[in-house]
């Protein structure tokens, strides 16, 4: 585990409660990335879910990938350590190695709700962010760990940044970094998430000046 990483207490031993906490913590990230069809197939194959449970999950998911994944996670939260470890194996089969590593290492992140969606928008530009953060020397290490997986490379870099900077790694700083790298759309997305899904209203410039000008002209005529 890297110095300064945020972990749950007693990370050397998994318990059903800890598994539940980790699944809850990473619910959105898992729901956005898992392939529900393959995940359900493997969970059935590993005897984690019965056919009846799978039918119920599909019914509640209503054909929506995200909602179906949420239902899968809700069901797994009621299970135990074995089922949690099966999920980690499934994530590796789905080539979601970073999420598998995070769960296996029992890491938690205070800004994952910002860094996970941001990692989807960075592409090759994550290296520019790493450079701005003084993490240029880590780029080859990140690439070696997750070869040919740009999104995982980007997210891993942002997780390493959080581990290094602690509370200094926050939404405001992330927005500044994105703006410095001319990634305004990604920066705005972070602001939307921080603002509870709402876009900030831009202040219209010059309106007051125009109104005051009209009043002055009227008073001048009088």
C-alpha positions as CSV (number, residue, x, y, z in Angstrom):
1,X,0.0,0.0,0.0
2,X,1.4,3.4,-0.9
3,X,2.2,5.9,1.9
4,X,-0.7,8.2,2.7
5,X,-3.4,5.9,1.2
6,X,-6.8,5.9,2.7
7,X,-7.9,2.5,3.9
8,X,-10.6,1.0,6.0
9,X,-9.5,-0.1,9.5
10,X,-7.9,-3.6,9.6
11,X,-7.5,-3.9,5.9
12,X,-5.6,-7.2,6.3
13,X,-8.8,-9.1,7.1
14,X,-12.0,-9.0,5.1
15,X,-15.3,-9.2,6.9
16,X,-18.9,-9.2,5.5
17,X,-19.4,-5.7,6.9
18,X,-16.2,-4.4,5.3
19,X,-17.3,-6.0,2.0
20,X,-20.6,-4.2,2.3
21,X,-18.8,-0.8,3.0
22,X,-16.5,-1.2,0.0
23,X,-19.4,-2.1,-2.3
24,X,-21.4,0.9,-1.1
25,X,-18.4,3.2,-1.5
26,X,-17.7,2.1,-5.1
27,X,-21.3,1.5,-6.1
28,X,-21.4,4.3,-8.7
29,X,-18.0,3.4,-10.2
30,X,-19.0,-0.3,-10.5
31,X,-22.4,0.5,-11.9
32,X,-20.9,2.7,-14.6
33,X,-18.3,0.2,-15.7
34,X,-19.6,-3.4,-15.3
35,X,-21.2,-5.3,-18.2
36,X,-24.4,-6.5,-16.5
37,X,-25.0,-9.4,-18.9
38,X,-21.5,-10.9,-18.4
39,X,-21.5,-10.1,-14.7
40,X,-24.8,-12.0,-14.1
41,X,-23.6,-14.9,-16.2
42,X,-20.4,-15.3,-14.1
43,X,-22.3,-14.8,-10.8
44,X,-24.7,-17.6,-11.8
45,X,-21.8,-19.8,-12.9
46,X,-20.0,-19.2,-9.5
47,X,-23.3,-20.0,-7.7
48,X,-23.6,-16.6,-6.2
49,X,-27.0,-15.8,-7.7
50,X,-29.8,-18.2,-8.5
51,X,-31.8,-18.0,-11.7
52,X,-34.7,-16.5,-9.7
53,X,-32.4,-13.8,-8.3
54,X,-31.1,-12.9,-11.8
55,X,-34.6,-12.7,-13.2
56,X,-35.6,-10.4,-10.4
57,X,-32.5,-8.2,-11.0
58,X,-33.2,-7.9,-14.7
59,X,-36.8,-7.1,-14.0
60,X,-35.9,-4.3,-11.6
61,X,-33.1,-3.0,-13.9
62,X,-35.7,-2.6,-16.8
63,X,-33.0,-3.1,-19.4
64,X,-30.9,-0.2,-18.3
65,X,-27.2,-1.1,-17.8
66,X,-26.6,1.3,-14.9
67,X,-29.8,0.4,-13.0
68,X,-29.2,-3.4,-13.5
69,X,-25.7,-3.0,-12.1
70,X,-27.0,-1.1,-9.1
71,X,-29.4,-4.0,-8.5
72,X,-26.5,-6.5,-8.8
73,X,-24.5,-4.5,-6.2
74,X,-27.5,-4.2,-3.9
75,X,-27.8,-8.0,-3.9
76,X,-24.0,-8.5,-3.4
77,X,-24.1,-6.2,-0.3
78,X,-26.4,-8.8,1.3
79,X,-23.8,-11.5,0.7
80,X,-20.4,-12.3,2.4
81,X,-16.7,-12.5,1.8
82,X,-16.7,-15.3,-0.7
83,X,-19.1,-13.5,-3.0
84,X,-17.1,-10.3,-2.7
85,X,-13.9,-12.2,-3.8
86,X,-15.9,-13.7,-6.7
87,X,-16.8,-10.2,-7.8
88,X,-13.1,-9.3,-7.8
89,X,-12.4,-12.3,-10.1
90,X,-15.2,-11.3,-12.4
91,X,-13.9,-7.7,-12.7
92,X,-10.6,-9.1,-13.8
93,X,-12.4,-11.3,-16.4
94,X,-14.1,-8.1,-17.6
95,X,-10.7,-6.3,-17.9
96,X,-11.6,-3.9,-15.1
97,X,-8.3,-4.5,-13.3
98,X,-8.1,-1.2,-11.5
99,X,-11.5,-1.6,-9.9
100,X,-10.5,-5.2,-9.0
101,X,-7.2,-3.9,-7.4
102,X,-9.0,-1.2,-5.5
103,X,-11.5,-3.6,-3.9
104,X,-8.8,-6.2,-3.3
105,X,-6.5,-3.7,-1.6
106,X,-9.6,-2.3,0.3
107,X,-8.9,1.3,-0.6
108,X,-11.4,4.1,-0.2
109,X,-11.3,7.6,-1.8
110,X,-13.0,10.8,-0.7
111,X,-13.1,12.2,-4.2
112,X,-13.8,9.2,-6.3
113,X,-17.2,10.7,-7.3
114,X,-15.1,13.4,-9.1
115,X,-12.1,11.4,-10.3
116,X,-13.9,8.4,-11.8
117,X,-16.0,10.4,-14.2
118,X,-13.1,12.8,-14.9
119,X,-10.9,9.9,-15.9
120,X,-13.3,9.1,-18.7
121,X,-12.7,12.4,-20.3
122,X,-8.9,12.7,-20.1
123,X,-7.7,10.3,-22.8
124,X,-3.9,10.8,-23.4
125,X,-4.1,14.1,-21.7
126,X,-3.9,12.5,-18.2
127,X,-0.1,12.7,-18.7
128,X,-0.4,16.5,-18.9
129,X,-2.3,16.5,-15.6
130,X,0.4,14.2,-14.1
131,X,3.1,16.6,-15.3
132,X,1.3,19.6,-13.7
133,X,1.1,17.6,-10.4
134,X,4.9,16.9,-10.5
135,X,4.2,13.2,-11.1
136,X,6.0,12.9,-14.5
137,X,8.3,10.2,-13.1
138,X,5.3,8.1,-12.3
139,X,3.9,8.0,-15.8
140,X,5.9,4.9,-17.0
141,X,5.0,3.0,-13.8
142,X,1.3,3.8,-14.3
143,X,1.5,2.7,-18.0
144,X,3.2,-0.5,-17.1
145,X,0.6,-1.3,-14.4
146,X,-2.4,-0.7,-16.8
147,X,-1.1,-1.1,-20.3
148,X,-3.4,0.1,-23.2
149,X,-6.0,1.2,-20.7
150,X,-6.2,5.0,-20.8
151,X,-9.1,5.3,-18.5
152,X,-7.5,3.1,-15.9
153,X,-4.2,4.9,-16.2
154,X,-6.0,8.3,-15.7
155,X,-7.9,7.1,-12.7
156,X,-4.9,5.4,-11.1
157,X,-2.9,8.6,-11.5
158,X,-5.7,10.6,-9.8
159,X,-5.9,8.1,-7.0
160,X,-2.1,8.4,-6.5
161,X,-2.5,12.1,-6.4
162,X,-5.1,11.8,-3.6
163,X,-2.9,9.5,-1.7
164,X,0.0,11.9,-1.9
165,X,-1.8,15.2,-1.3
166,X,-4.6,14.1,1.1
167,X,-7.1,16.9,1.7
168,X,-5.1,19.0,-0.8
169,X,-6.5,16.8,-3.6
170,X,-10.0,18.2,-3.9
171,X,-12.6,19.3,-6.4
172,X,-11.4,22.9,-6.6
173,X,-7.8,21.9,-7.2
174,X,-8.9,19.3,-9.8
175,X,-10.9,22.0,-11.6
176,X,-7.9,24.3,-11.6
177,X,-5.7,21.6,-13.1
178,X,-8.1,20.8,-15.9
179,X,-8.5,24.5,-16.7
180,X,-4.7,25.0,-16.8
181,X,-4.5,22.1,-19.3
182,X,-7.3,23.8,-21.4
183,X,-9.8,21.0,-20.6
184,X,-12.7,23.4,-19.9
185,X,-15.4,20.8,-20.7
186,X,-13.9,18.3,-18.1
187,X,-13.5,21.2,-15.6
188,X,-17.2,22.1,-16.0
189,X,-18.2,18.5,-15.5
190,X,-16.4,18.5,-12.2
191,X,-18.2,21.7,-11.2
192,X,-21.6,20.2,-12.2
193,X,-20.9,17.2,-9.9
194,X,-19.8,19.4,-7.0
195,X,-22.9,21.5,-7.5
196,X,-25.2,18.5,-7.1
197,X,-25.7,18.0,-10.9
198,X,-26.6,21.6,-11.6
199,X,-24.8,23.9,-13.9
200,X,-23.7,27.2,-12.4
201,X,-25.6,30.1,-13.9
202,X,-23.3,32.5,-15.8
203,X,-23.6,36.1,-14.8
204,X,-24.6,38.2,-17.7
205,X,-22.3,41.2,-18.0
206,X,-23.3,44.7,-19.0
207,X,-27.0,44.5,-18.2
208,X,-26.9,46.8,-15.3
209,X,-24.8,49.3,-17.3
210,X,-27.4,49.3,-20.1
211,X,-30.3,49.9,-17.7
212,X,-28.5,52.7,-15.9
213,X,-27.6,54.3,-19.2
214,X,-31.3,54.3,-20.3
215,X,-32.3,55.9,-17.0
216,X,-29.7,58.6,-17.4
217,X,-30.9,59.4,-20.9
218,X,-34.5,59.8,-19.7
219,X,-33.5,62.1,-16.9
220,X,-31.4,64.1,-19.3
221,X,-34.5,64.7,-21.5
222,X,-36.6,65.8,-18.6
